[in-house]
Amino acid sequence: MEYRILGRTGVRVSAYSLGTMMFGHDGNTDENECIKIVHSALDAGINMIDTSDTYSAGQSEEIVGKAIKGRRDNIFLATKFSLQFGEGLNQRGTSRYWIMKEVENSLRRLQTDHIDLYQIHRPDLDTDMEDTLDALTDLVHQGKIRYFGSSTFPGWYLSETNSISRLCKLNRLSTETSPYSVFVRSAELETLPAVQHFGMGFIAWSPLNGGWLTGKYRKNQELPADSRANRVLGAWGEHYPQLRPRWDMTRPGNVKKLDMVEKLIELASDSGMSLTQMALAFPLAHPAVTAVNIGPRTFSQFEDLKEGFGVTLSDSILDAIDQLNPIGEAVEYSDRGWSAPWSQKWLAKDKRRISNNK
């Protein structure tokens, strides 16, 4: 296992982080299998585990808490907050009110006395960032968190946040985690340069683009019964309508991805690796990237992902990927994870742009 320094924290973390979004009723309801995945990941050299309060409505954190008993001291534990949790009007966001409540809930579910990396799950433009940073800095001083970071922040917002930290003499963001894959390269334009400029760690989420870069979804083939696409487009997806565009096979961006998958499979095969292995290695080739967040739902998926640990891509493979999807491009707009409200309104008026990302 390769280890990299997380920004300027001095902490060394594994190049692969174990994401646990699929633990619990939204993914794998077999708690013992989820715990087995955690233990196998630790045995493979992974020392960073990432979860969130909203993954399976807290179940993921609870499962992780059980799985790390007796091994907590060797784990860099990360979780997130800010998305809606429950039905309360203020059970969301980045207000001091919610941060102070929800950190206690996460600590309880994780059965630990501190969180190593506490991440803002998405931008909250309704809350003064100075108040948010002040609350998070207080948590660092109290010893309840060691560092804090952001998730899916655009470059301009990272710049604003770091400026506030400097001007107000508050602790600053140590990390950013954004979608970054062969299909979603928008982070290369501003987010990754900002991360490098501010000396932040960067964790790539969805390196397999929700299963697209495993070869699971192919042209003129039915969706696999146990696939995430099948669940999202089915009854389960009614609770998460924002995810449906990512697997709507009629959207021009997704149609394009189906064509690209065939070419990527051929490129990977000619290079002596699987598409999954090539896709996992792609983000790590960027100098700003610290780690890639993998999110297996089953133990067999983890075993498959583990085969790609240590794979590196040659310049010729990276050049070939650039030919298929150029630097800075996101093939399907809905894969980008977040866009500012004013951008959403503009895109909604232009159906061509929101459907085809052109």
C-alpha positions in Angstrom: 0.0 0.0 0.0 1.3 3.5 -0.9 0.9 6.2 1.7 0.7 9.9 1.0 0.8 13.0 3.2 -2.6 14.6 3.6 -2.0 18.2 2.5 0.0 20.0 5.1 -1.3 18.1 8.1 1.8 15.8 8.3 -0.6 12.8 8.5 0.2 9.9 6.2 -2.9 8.2 4.8 -3.3 5.3 2.4 -3.7 6.0 -1.3 -7.0 4.3 -1.0 -9.7 5.3 1.5 -12.6 3.0 2.4 -15.9 4.8 1.7 -18.9 3.3 3.5 -21.9 4.9 1.8 -23.1 1.4 0.9 -23.2 0.2 4.5 -26.7 -0.1 5.9 -30.2 -0.1 4.4 -29.3 2.0 1.4 -26.8 -0.6 0.3 -25.7 -3.7 2.2 -28.0 -4.7 5.1 -25.7 -7.6 6.2 -23.8 -5.9 9.0 -21.4 -8.8 9.4 -20.3 -8.5 5.8 -19.8 -4.8 6.1 -17.6 -5.3 9.2 -15.7 -8.0 7.2 -15.0 -5.4 4.5 -13.7 -2.9 7.0 -11.4 -5.5 8.6 -10.1 -6.7 5.2 -9.4 -3.2 4.2 -7.4 -2.5 7.3 -5.5 -5.8 6.8 -4.8 -4.6 3.2 -3.1 -1.5 4.5 -5.9 1.0 4.3 -5.8 3.4 7.3 -8.5 5.9 6.3 -12.2 5.2 6.6 -14.8 7.7 5.3 -18.5 7.8 6.2 -21.2 10.3 6.8 -24.1 11.0 9.2 -26.6 10.6 6.4 -25.4 7.3 4.9 -28.3 5.0 5.5 -29.6 7.5 8.1 -26.7 6.9 10.5 -26.5 3.2 10.1 -23.2 3.4 8.2 -21.6 5.3 11.1 -22.9 2.8 13.6 -21.5 -0.2 11.6 -18.2 1.5 11.2 -18.1 2.2 15.0 -18.6 -1.5 15.7 -16.0 -2.5 13.0 -13.2 -0.4 14.3 -13.4 -1.4 18.0 -9.9 -2.4 19.2 -8.3 -0.9 16.1 -9.3 2.8 16.4 -5.8 4.1 17.2 -4.4 3.1 13.8 -7.3 4.6 11.8 -7.7 8.0 10.3 -11.5 8.3 10.7 -13.5 10.8 8.6 -17.2 11.6 8.5 -19.4 14.4 7.2 -22.3 16.6 8.1 -24.6 19.3 6.6 -27.1 17.3 4.5 -30.6 17.0 5.8 -30.8 14.5 8.7 -34.3 13.8 9.9 -37.3 16.0 9.5 -36.4 18.9 11.8 -36.1 22.3 10.1 -32.6 22.8 11.5 -31.3 19.3 11.2 -29.1 20.3 8.3 -26.6 22.9 7.2 -23.5 24.4 8.7 -24.9 26.5 11.5 -23.2 26.4 14.9 -26.5 25.2 16.2 -26.4 22.0 14.0 -22.7 21.4 14.1 -22.5 21.2 17.9 -25.5 18.9 18.0 -24.6 16.6 15.1 -20.9 16.1 16.1 -22.1 14.6 19.4 -24.5 12.3 17.5 -21.7 11.1 15.1 -19.3 10.5 18.0 -22.0 8.4 19.7 -22.7 6.4 16.6 -19.0 5.9 15.8 -18.3 4.9 19.5 -15.2 7.2 19.6 -14.2 10.3 21.5 -12.9 12.1 18.5 -13.2 12.4 14.7 -10.0 12.8 12.7 -11.6 14.6 9.7 -15.0 16.3 10.0 -16.2 17.4 6.5 -18.8 19.8 5.3 -20.8 17.5 3.0 -21.9 20.2 0.6 -21.7 24.0 0.5 -24.3 25.8 2.6 -24.8 29.3 1.2 -27.4 30.2 3.8 -24.9 30.3 6.6 -22.1 32.8 7.2 -18.9 30.8 6.6 -17.1 32.7 9.4 -19.6 31.2 11.9 -19.1 27.8 10.5 -15.3 28.0 10.7 -15.6 29.4 14.2 -17.7 26.5 15.4 -15.4 23.9 13.7 -12.3 25.6 15.2 -13.9 25.3 18.6 -14.4 21.6 18.1 -10.7 21.3 17.3 -9.8 23.1 20.5 -12.2 20.9 22.4 -10.4 17.8 21.0 -13.6 16.4 19.4 -12.2 16.7 15.9 -8.6 16.9 14.7 -9.1 18.5 11.3 -12.0 19.7 9.2 -12.5 19.7 5.4 -15.0 20.2 2.6 -16.8 18.1 0.1 -17.6 19.1 -3.5 -16.6 22.8 -3.0 -15.9 24.6 -6.2 -12.5 26.4 -6.5 -14.0 29.9 -5.9 -15.6 28.7 -2.6 -12.4 27.1 -1.4 -10.6 30.4 -2.0 -13.3 32.4 -0.2 -13.2 29.9 2.8 -9.5 30.0 3.1 -9.5 33.8 2.9 -12.0 34.0 5.8 -9.8 31.6 7.9 -6.8 33.8 7.3 -8.5 37.1 8.0 -10.4 35.9 11.1 -7.5 33.8 12.4 -9.5 30.6 12.4 -8.4 27.0 11.6 -8.7 26.4 7.8 -9.9 23.6 5.6 -7.3 20.8 5.5 -8.9 18.8 2.8 -11.4 18.8 -0.1 -13.1 15.8 -1.6 -14.8 16.0 -5.0 -15.9 13.6 -7.7 -13.0 12.9 -10.0 -12.8 10.1 -12.5 -12.1 9.4 -16.2 -15.7 10.6 -16.9 -15.8 13.5 -14.4 -12.7 15.8 -14.9 -14.3 19.2 -14.0 -12.2 19.3 -10.8 -9.1 19.8 -12.9 -10.1 23.3 -14.0 -10.3 25.1 -10.7 -10.7 22.8 -7.7 -7.4 20.9 -8.0 -5.4 24.0 -8.7 -7.0 25.6 -5.6 -6.2 22.5 -3.5 -2.5 22.7 -4.6 -2.3 26.5 -4.0 -3.7 26.2 -0.5 -1.7 23.1 0.4 -4.8 21.0 1.0 -5.2 17.2 0.8 -7.6 16.0 -1.9 -9.7 12.8 -1.8 -11.4 11.7 -5.0 -14.9 10.3 -4.6 -16.7 8.2 -7.1 -13.6 7.2 -9.1 -15.7 4.5 -10.8 -18.5 7.0 -11.5 -21.1 5.0 -9.7 -20.2 1.7 -11.4 -20.0 3.1 -14.9 -16.2 2.5 -15.0 -16.4 -1.1 -14.1 -18.0 -2.1 -17.4 -21.3 -2.9 -15.6 -23.4 -0.8 -17.9 -23.0 -1.7 -21.6 -24.7 -0.7 -24.8 -27.8 -2.7 -25.8 -27.7 -4.6 -22.5 -30.2 -4.7 -19.6 -29.2 -3.1 -16.3 -27.8 -5.8 -13.9 -30.5 -6.7 -11.3 -28.2 -5.9 -8.4 -26.7 -2.7 -9.8 -27.0 0.7 -8.2 -28.6 2.0 -11.4 -31.4 -0.5 -11.1 -32.0 0.5 -7.5 -31.9 4.2 -8.2 -34.3 4.0 -11.1 -36.6 1.7 -9.2 -38.6 2.2 -6.0 -35.6 2.9 -3.8 -34.7 5.8 -6.0 -37.9 7.6 -5.2 -36.3 8.7 -2.0 -33.3 10.1 -3.8 -34.6 11.7 -7.1 -31.5 13.8 -7.4 -29.5 10.6 -8.2 -31.7 9.5 -11.1 -30.2 11.6 -13.9 -26.9 9.8 -13.3 -28.3 6.6 -14.6 -31.0 7.8 -16.9 -29.8 6.1 -20.1 -31.7 8.5 -22.4 -29.6 11.5 -21.4 -27.1 12.4 -24.1 -24.2 12.5 -21.6 -25.0 8.9 -20.5 -25.4 7.7 -24.1 -22.0 9.1 -24.7 -20.6 7.3 -21.7 -22.0 4.0 -23.0 -20.0 4.5 -26.2 -16.9 5.5 -24.3 -17.0 2.5 -22.0 -16.4 0.2 -25.0 -13.3 2.1 -26.0 -12.0 2.3 -22.4 -12.4 -1.5 -22.0 -10.4 -2.0 -25.1 -7.7 0.5 -23.9 -7.5 -1.2 -20.5 -7.3 -4.7 -22.0 -4.6 -3.7 -24.4 -2.6 -2.3 -21.4 -3.0 -5.6 -19.4 -5.5 -4.4 -16.8 -9.2 -4.3 -16.2 -11.3 -1.2 -16.7 -11.8 -1.0 -12.9 -8.1 -1.1 -12.3 -7.4 1.6 -14.8 -10.2 3.8 -13.5 -9.0 3.5 -9.9 -5.5 4.4 -10.9 -6.5 7.5 -13.0 -7.1 10.0 -10.2 -3.9 9.1 -8.4 -1.9 10.1 -11.4 -2.8 13.8 -10.7 -0.2 15.4 -8.3 -2.9 17.1 -6.2 -4.6 13.9 -5.3 -3.9 12.3 -1.9 -6.3 9.4 -2.0 -9.1 7.7 -3.9 -12.2 6.8 -2.0 -13.5 3.3 -2.9 -17.1 2.4 -1.9 -17.7 -1.4 -2.2 -21.2 -2.7 -1.3 -20.2 -6.3 -1.0 -17.1 -8.2 0.1 -16.6 -9.6 -3.4 -16.6 -6.1 -4.8 -13.9 -5.1 -2.3 -11.8 -8.1 -3.3 -12.1 -7.0 -6.9 -11.1 -3.4 -6.1 -8.1 -4.6 -4.1 -6.6 -6.1 -7.2 -6.1 -2.6 -8.5 -4.1 -1.4 -5.5 -0.7 -0.4 -6.7 -1.6 -0.1 -10.4 -0.1 3.0 -12.1 -0.8 4.4 -15.5 1.8 5.2 -18.2 1.8 8.5 -20.0 0.6 6.8 -23.1 -2.5 5.5 -21.3 -3.2 8.9 -19.8 -2.8 10.5 -23.3 -5.3 8.0 -24.7 -7.8 8.9 -21.9 -7.3 12.5 -22.8 -8.3 11.8 -26.3 -11.6 10.2 -25.1 -12.4 12.8 -22.5 -10.3 15.9 -22.5 -8.9 17.6 -19.4 -11.6 19.5 -17.4 -14.6 17.8 -19.1 -17.5 16.1 -17.3 -19.3 13.8 -19.8 -22.6 14.0 -17.9 -23.4 17.2 -16.0 -25.4 15.4 -13.2 -22.2 13.6 -12.1 -20.6 16.8 -10.9 -22.1 16.5 -7.5 -23.1 20.1 -6.8 -23.6 23.4 -8.6 -24.5 26.8 -7.2 -28.2 27.7 -7.1 -27.8 30.4 -9.7 -26.2 28.0 -12.1 -29.0 25.5 -11.6 -31.6 28.2 -12.6 -29.6 29.1 -15.6 -29.2 25.5 -16.7 -32.9 24.8 -16.1 -33.8 27.5 -18.6 -31.5 26.0 -21.2 -32.7 22.4 -21.6 -30.0 21.6 -24.1 -27.2 22.5 -21.7 -28.6 20.6 -18.7 -29.3 17.5 -20.8 -26.2 17.4 -22.9 -23.7 19.4 -20.8 -22.7 21.5 -23.9 
